[in-house]
């Protein structure tokens, strides 16, 4: 074999080896490409599975968050309802305590009055006994002297007796004149009071302990609550009220016994809804703004009342209290209207009596300002209001009239009596305060049942709205002396078994019938 053949064989061998290597390399590359495709397919599938898992996890998380929110809302509503029930119970207890205190004060006053009456009767009786003993001794001495009297002495004795008799007649006439003067003064007083009431007719508004705010949509409720209740907690803490969010569509309720604070909270919610941004910072901002507006409104109401009754010079701080009365009621009677009415009635009465009309109106307007002063002040509203008026420069006569209009201080001026009378007239006249017909009829029935339970009573009638009872008795069982005892026993039993405002007059009537026959 020559060299050429050898080279050819080597060349062919090299070419064959290279071609084999190339074919194997292509096969390896194809296998790698195939494996890479499978790997990408597996990675793509893994990504898809991961996205599905992530989507399902988010969906489950949203459902869990929704359930947690609903559970939180239910818990908030439950706590609000429980708190509302507690407040109602506290209100009932406060009313009962106040009623009991009033009853105790009335009973104490009645006991003192009765004791005073008994002392007066005892003194009069003892005076009569002493006078009769003296008269008896005097007559005995005169009888002893008659036998030895001369004509002149007898004449002098007769003149002395006639003078004594004239003095007695004069005393009777004087007593009659005093009674006539008293009746005339009572009639004149009634005429003055009637004219004062006729000249003013007020309007009365029944306020409630809650305020409702209409919402544009139920979505606002969730925004008011905020994340994890953040907004509602901030609102209640800043405004000092309770915000009740329940299932009522498009309405939230503000609960507070402080009517001014409740109104400020209502205006704050209205501003938040109008602005659209609800978070603690905005709540505080709008609350401060509403509070400033409310103080201006209170001052405006006080100035309006001042102008309406025709007085001037009342301190702005006092005028704010007068304006605050517009958000306070007593037995559903609006106290702002009550203050104006009392002012006009007091002025009318003062005018009829020839006194200072503007001074009387001023005292009547300010007599109840103590009702809206912070509860931290000690004492009755009359004392608190008088101290506040004195602090801001009111005259001593006005301060005394405010302090004495509920007998916390003994009235020592005509103005004080006028203010007390105008306050009573404004609150007690028909239509001023709301009363339920059922309770009214029940009270009259209870009074008559108590009276009819006494032996000897034939029938009884509760009249004048339950302030007077006419009792008819049998002549054979109750004589004239026992009518007095019976009236006192009836009054005592009514005091023990019933609660009522004011006084009840018991009148026992004993009828006597005489029958004659003409033949």
Secondary structure by P-SEA (a helix, b strand, c coil): ccaaaaaaaaaaaaaaaaaaaaaaaaaaaaaaaaaaaaaaaaaaaaaaaaaaaaaaaaaaaaaaaaaaaaaaaaaaaaaaaaaaaaaaaaaaaaaaaaaaaaaaaaaaaaaaaaaaaaaaaaaaaaaaaaaaaaaaaaaaaaaaacccccaaaaaaaaaaaaaaaaaaaaaaaaaaaaaaaaaaaaaaaaaaaaaaaaaccbbbbbbccbbbbbbccaaaaaaaacccaaaaaaaaaaacbbbbbcccccbbbbbccaaaaaaaaaaaaaaaaaaccccaaaaaaaaaaaaaaaaaaaaaaaaaaaaaaccccccaaaaaaaaaccccccccccaaaaaaaaaaaaaaaaaaacccaaaaaaaaaaccccccccccccccaaaaaaaaaaaacccaaaaaaaaccccccccccaaaaaaaaaaaaaacccccbbbbaaaaaaaaaaaaaaaacccccccccccccccbbbbbbbcccccccaaaaaaaaaaaaaaacccccbbbbbbbbbbbbbbbbcc
